[in-house]
Amino acid sequence: MPLSDSDLQDLARAKHLLEHPGIAARIAGLAGKPIERTLAALPDKVSSMIDEVTRRSISKALDVAVLTMDPAKPAAASDWWHKLAAGASGAAGGAFGMAGLAVELPISTTIMLRSIADIARSQGEDLKRPEARLECLHVLALGGSSRADDATDAGYFASRAALAQAIASASQYLAQHGTAKGGAPVLVKLISEIASRFSIAVSEKALAQAVPVIGAIGGGAINALFIDHFQDMGRGHFTVRRLERAHGTQAVRDAYQALPGR
């Protein structure tokens, strides 16, 4: 069944969101400086700390986020509520600069994943299914390349392909064993791969909040930009998945690539 005009319009909006300039460009507009240039200057100790905090935040956040909502009940996504909550946590964390990241990031990641899960549910995903929950985590890897990626590994479908096998293996494990105990290797691998991409965005956020002029005043604004970016990624991703369920993966991918833009 070919995509209708309405489906193509939804797909075009999804592509616009997914191929939008990344979080670094948005933060640079607020911070007034090119954040990307300063990432390489981060001390190894700070980079390692951000990577570890990011990994721990991701591994705990999704279950907490989904517990606070009815996974199967269709409802419109509450973007603004989540933005306000994320802004409040950012304002509190921003007062302590880089040192506050270890406390603030798990809270803001949980809020953000709840928002992503809310969007997924609004697009027809059943969050009782392990695959749907893992796809919420996948959104954190969208719009950000890992340190190991080269310049050609960009774009929505490239990111999906990079994580497809890890998500499939983790989904199969959860379907067979239920909630993981003690960190199954397939889940550890998936979280590590997602964290390698998400930590780049976290580093950009932390650097912007560390700018003295921004501090606590801008911490809330930075977090609002941060969650807004990943809400866009989530809405685009789960719109594509909804259309794939109706029309098949290849048909939607062909239509996506035929649309104007990257």
ABEGO torsion letter per residue (X at the ends): XBBBAAAAAAAAAAAAAAABBBAAAAAAAAAGBBAAAAAAABBAAAAAAAAAAAAAAAAAAAAAAAAABBAABBBBBBAAAAAAAAAAAAAAAAAAEAAAAAAAAAAAAAAAAAAAAAAAAAAGBBAABAAAAAAAAAAAABGBBBAABBAABBEAAAAAAAAAAAAAAAAAAAAAAEBBBGGBAAAAAAAAAAAAAAAAAAAAAAAAAABAAAEAAAAAAAAAAAAAAAAAAAAAAAAAAAAAAAAEAAAAAAAAAABBEX
